Amino acid sequence: VAFADDLLQSQFCLHTAGDSPTSRRFFDAVAAGCLPVVVGELAWQALPFRRSLRYEEFAFFVDEEDADRAAVFESIRRTSADELRQRFSALL
């Protein structure tokens, strides 16, 4: 319950490949209206329906080697308020 509450109160949710390239965390984040921040090509390539869903319209993608905390925050910080509105709109 606490995890779901955290998602519902968050604007951005980190998604990394764990012991498998994908997990339901990505879909939990999307269902909660949280913009996924996908770290690593393996996690990105494992997302289903990539040919029909435009993940890039709502998710952020960060290369694994650039995934230090500062780089992730900087990537999001550089995003304009208008683009963030568009991403949230595409998510919903």
C-alpha positions in Angstrom: 0.0 0.0 0.0 2.8 2.4 0.8 4.5 1.8 -2.6 1.2 2.6 -4.4 0.7 5.7 -2.4 4.3 6.8 -3.2 3.6 6.3 -7.0 0.3 8.2 -6.8 2.1 11.2 -5.1 5.1 11.2 -7.6 5.5 12.9 -10.9 8.5 10.8 -12.0 9.2 7.1 -11.4 12.6 5.5 -11.9 12.5 2.3 -14.0 15.7 0.2 -14.2 16.3 -3.3 -15.4 16.7 -5.6 -12.4 17.2 -9.3 -12.5 15.1 -9.2 -15.7 15.0 -6.3 -18.3 11.4 -5.4 -17.5 9.1 -5.5 -14.6 5.6 -4.4 -13.7 7.1 -1.3 -12.0 6.9 0.5 -15.3 3.2 -0.3 -15.7 2.5 0.5 -12.1 4.0 3.9 -12.6 2.0 4.5 -15.8 -1.2 3.4 -14.1 -0.5 5.9 -11.3 0.0 8.8 -13.7 3.7 8.9 -13.0 6.2 9.7 -15.9 8.6 6.8 -16.1 12.3 7.5 -16.2 13.7 4.5 -18.0 17.4 3.8 -17.3 19.4 1.6 -19.7 18.8 0.3 -23.2 17.9 -3.1 -21.9 14.9 -1.8 -20.0 13.8 0.2 -23.0 14.2 -2.7 -25.5 12.1 -5.0 -23.2 9.0 -2.7 -23.3 6.2 -4.4 -25.2 4.4 -2.9 -28.2 7.2 -0.5 -29.0 6.0 -0.4 -32.6 2.6 0.8 -31.7 3.0 2.7 -28.4 5.0 5.9 -28.5 6.8 5.6 -25.2 9.0 8.6 -26.0 6.0 10.9 -25.9 5.6 10.4 -22.1 8.7 8.5 -20.7 12.2 9.8 -20.2 15.1 7.6 -21.4 18.6 7.8 -19.8 21.6 5.8 -20.9 22.9 3.5 -18.2 26.4 5.1 -18.3 24.8 8.5 -17.8 22.5 7.3 -15.0 24.2 9.0 -12.1 21.8 10.9 -10.0 22.9 14.3 -11.2 22.4 13.3 -14.9 18.9 12.0 -14.4 17.8 15.1 -12.5 19.5 17.4 -15.0 17.7 15.6 -17.9 14.3 16.2 -16.2 15.2 19.7 -15.1 16.0 20.8 -18.6 12.4 19.9 -19.7 10.2 22.9 -20.1 6.9 23.1 -18.3 5.1 23.0 -21.7 6.8 19.7 -22.6 6.0 18.2 -19.2 2.3 19.1 -19.7 2.5 17.4 -23.1 4.1 14.3 -21.6 1.5 14.1 -18.8 -1.2 14.5 -21.5 0.3 11.7 -23.6 0.5 9.5 -20.5 -3.2 9.9 -19.8 
